[in-house]
Amino acid sequence: MTKYKHIFFDLDRTLWDFEKNSEEVFRDMYRVLKIEQKGIKDFDEFFASYRSVNHDLWDLYRMGKIDKEFLNYQRFYQTLYEFGIEDDELAKDMGKKYVEWSPLKKHLFPGTMELLEYLKPNYHLHIITNGFEEVQTVKLQESNLAQYFEQVIISETTPVKKPHPKIFKYAMHIAGAEVSNSLMIGDDVAIDIKGAAGVGMDQVWVNFIDEAPSFKPTYEVKSLLDIKTIL
């Protein structure tokens, strides 16, 4: 029998397909807000610029250097600015629509539901996610994931964000779990895997894109369903 009783999952890019859902929302905004008519003719270039800007701002947000409102506004303002558009109202409108529309998207990684159905009868399942509470909560409901998880720890409702050790300790505390019987599953080595390892928790790195490892996790898999060989 496995020693694990509590399984903690990351949400974005582990279960919920963040890239696919984000691109779909961007296409919706590009069309509805008539972005092409403002001079941005190449959607792919526009979305690639946003991804780069968003990545950098999220790093600052995780470190506590900017707040949620600044992040959500600046990621769109800066992206538009890269294309020579200085439009404060458009940036605010995009920020509002993105937060409202993105959690309604439902693309999950292959095997998500099958794995959760397999694990649910034998383990206590939980979520630890960095993100906005109103967004992550809706994501879980709209994609039918909420039914599988007992505790959902969202960084916005805690003093710290992954990979800070306090969020992992807090998650175990409210779940009634111990380090010895807990397992963290995630896609991000720096945030999920090293973060969990930092408190002594075993980890499963879901290496979807077959990256070269920069850190040796407890386990490594290439797909969600490969986790069945561990649990």
C-alpha positions in Angstrom: 0.0 0.0 0.0 1.2 3.5 -0.8 2.1 5.7 2.2 0.3 8.7 0.8 -3.1 9.7 2.0 -3.2 13.4 0.9 -2.6 14.4 -2.7 -2.1 18.1 -3.4 -2.5 19.2 -7.0 -1.5 22.4 -8.8 -4.3 23.7 -11.0 -3.1 25.8 -13.9 -1.0 24.0 -16.5 -1.3 20.7 -14.5 -5.1 20.0 -14.7 -6.6 23.1 -16.3 -5.0 23.8 -19.7 -4.0 27.4 -19.1 -2.4 28.0 -22.4 -5.2 26.7 -24.5 -7.9 28.4 -22.4 -5.9 31.7 -22.3 -5.5 31.7 -26.1 -9.2 31.1 -26.6 -10.1 34.0 -24.3 -7.6 36.2 -26.2 -9.2 35.3 -29.5 -12.6 36.2 -28.1 -11.3 39.6 -26.9 -9.5 40.2 -30.2 -12.7 39.7 -32.1 -15.2 41.4 -29.7 -13.0 44.5 -29.0 -12.0 44.8 -32.7 -8.3 44.8 -31.8 -7.4 44.3 -35.5 -9.0 47.6 -36.4 -6.7 49.3 -33.9 -3.7 48.3 -36.0 -2.7 44.9 -34.5 -3.1 42.6 -37.6 -1.2 39.6 -36.4 -3.0 37.8 -33.6 -0.2 35.3 -32.9 2.3 38.1 -32.4 -0.1 39.9 -30.2 -0.7 36.8 -28.0 3.0 36.0 -27.8 3.7 39.5 -26.6 1.0 39.2 -23.9 2.4 35.9 -22.7 5.9 37.4 -22.3 4.6 40.4 -20.4 2.2 38.4 -18.3 5.0 35.9 -17.3 7.3 38.8 -16.1 4.5 40.5 -14.2 3.4 37.2 -12.5 7.0 36.7 -11.3 6.8 40.2 -9.6 3.4 39.3 -8.2 4.6 36.1 -6.7 7.4 38.0 -5.0 5.0 40.5 -3.6 6.4 43.4 -5.5 3.1 44.3 -7.3 -0.5 43.8 -6.3 -3.3 42.1 -8.2 -4.9 45.2 -9.6 -1.5 46.4 -11.0 -0.8 43.0 -12.6 -4.2 42.7 -14.2 -4.1 46.2 -15.7 -0.4 46.4 -16.7 -0.3 43.1 -18.5 -2.7 44.4 -21.0 -1.5 48.0 -21.1 2.1 47.0 -21.6 1.1 44.5 -24.4 -0.9 47.2 -26.2 2.0 49.7 -25.7 4.4 47.3 -27.5 2.2 47.7 -30.6 2.2 51.5 -30.2 -1.3 51.7 -28.6 -1.7 53.8 -25.5 -5.3 53.2 -24.5 -6.0 53.2 -20.8 -9.6 52.3 -21.1 -9.0 49.4 -23.5 -6.4 47.9 -21.2 -8.9 48.2 -18.3 -11.6 46.6 -20.4 -9.4 43.7 -21.4 -8.4 43.1 -17.8 -12.0 43.0 -16.7 -13.1 40.7 -19.5 -10.1 38.4 -19.1 -10.9 37.9 -15.4 -14.6 37.3 -16.2 -14.2 35.1 -19.3 -11.1 33.0 -18.7 -12.5 30.9 -15.8 -15.5 29.9 -18.0 -13.2 28.0 -20.3 -13.1 24.2 -19.7 -10.1 22.7 -21.5 -8.4 20.2 -19.3 -5.3 18.2 -19.9 -5.9 14.6 -21.3 -6.6 12.2 -18.5 -7.6 14.7 -15.9 -11.0 13.3 -15.1 -10.0 9.7 -15.4 -7.1 10.2 -13.0 -9.3 12.1 -10.4 -12.0 9.4 -10.6 -9.3 6.8 -10.1 -7.8 8.6 -7.0 -10.9 9.9 -5.3 -12.0 6.7 -3.6 -8.6 6.1 -1.9 -7.1 9.5 -1.3 -7.9 12.9 0.1 -7.5 15.3 -2.9 -6.7 19.0 -2.5 -5.6 22.0 -4.6 -2.8 24.5 -4.0 -2.9 27.2 -6.6 -1.4 30.7 -7.1 -4.1 32.9 -8.5 -7.0 35.2 -7.9 -9.7 33.7 -5.7 -12.7 34.8 -7.9 -11.0 33.3 -11.0 -9.7 30.0 -9.5 -13.0 29.2 -7.7 -15.0 29.6 -10.9 -12.5 27.6 -12.9 -13.0 24.6 -10.6 -16.8 24.9 -10.7 -17.1 25.4 -14.5 -14.8 22.6 -15.4 -16.5 20.2 -13.0 -13.3 19.8 -11.0 -14.6 21.1 -7.7 -16.4 17.9 -6.8 -13.0 16.0 -6.4 -11.3 18.3 -3.9 -11.7 18.6 -0.2 -9.5 21.6 0.4 -8.7 24.4 -2.1 -5.9 26.6 -1.1 -5.7 29.8 -3.2 -2.7 32.0 -2.7 -4.7 35.2 -2.7 -6.4 34.1 0.5 -3.1 33.3 2.3 -0.2 35.6 3.2 2.2 33.9 0.7 2.3 32.3 -2.7 4.0 29.1 -4.0 6.9 28.3 -3.7 7.0 29.8 -0.2 7.1 27.0 2.3 4.4 28.6 4.4 1.7 27.9 1.8 2.5 24.2 1.7 2.6 24.0 5.5 -0.7 25.9 5.7 -2.3 23.5 3.2 -1.2 20.5 5.1 -2.5 22.0 8.3 -6.0 22.7 7.1 -6.2 19.3 5.3 -5.1 17.5 8.5 -2.1 16.0 6.6 1.5 15.3 7.5 4.6 15.7 5.4 5.1 11.9 5.5 1.7 11.1 4.0 1.4 14.0 1.5 2.3 14.2 -2.2 2.4 17.3 -4.4 1.6 17.0 -8.1 2.5 19.9 -10.5 4.1 21.0 -13.7 6.4 23.8 -12.5 9.7 22.7 -11.1 10.6 26.0 -9.4 7.2 26.6 -7.9 5.5 23.3 -7.3 8.3 20.8 -7.1 11.0 22.7 -5.3 8.4 24.4 -3.2 7.1 21.1 -1.9 10.5 19.6 -1.6 11.5 22.6 0.6 9.1 21.4 3.3 10.0 17.7 2.9 6.9 16.8 0.9 7.3 14.2 -1.9 6.5 15.4 -5.4 5.4 14.3 -8.9 6.6 16.5 -11.7 4.3 16.3 -14.7 6.7 17.0 -17.4 4.3 17.5 -20.3 6.8 19.0 -22.7 9.7 16.7 -21.9 12.0 19.3 -20.5 15.5 18.5 -19.3 15.3 18.3 -15.5 16.8 21.1 -13.5 16.0 19.4 -10.2 15.4 15.8 -9.4 11.8 15.3 -8.1 10.6 12.3 -6.2 8.8 11.1 -9.3 8.6 12.3 -12.9 5.8 11.5 -15.4 5.0 12.6 -18.9 1.2 12.5 -18.6 -1.4 12.6 -15.9 -2.4 9.0 -16.4 1.2 7.9 -15.8 0.5 8.8 -12.2 -1.5 5.6 -11.9 1.8 3.8 -11.9 2.7 5.6 -8.7 -0.6 5.7 -6.8 
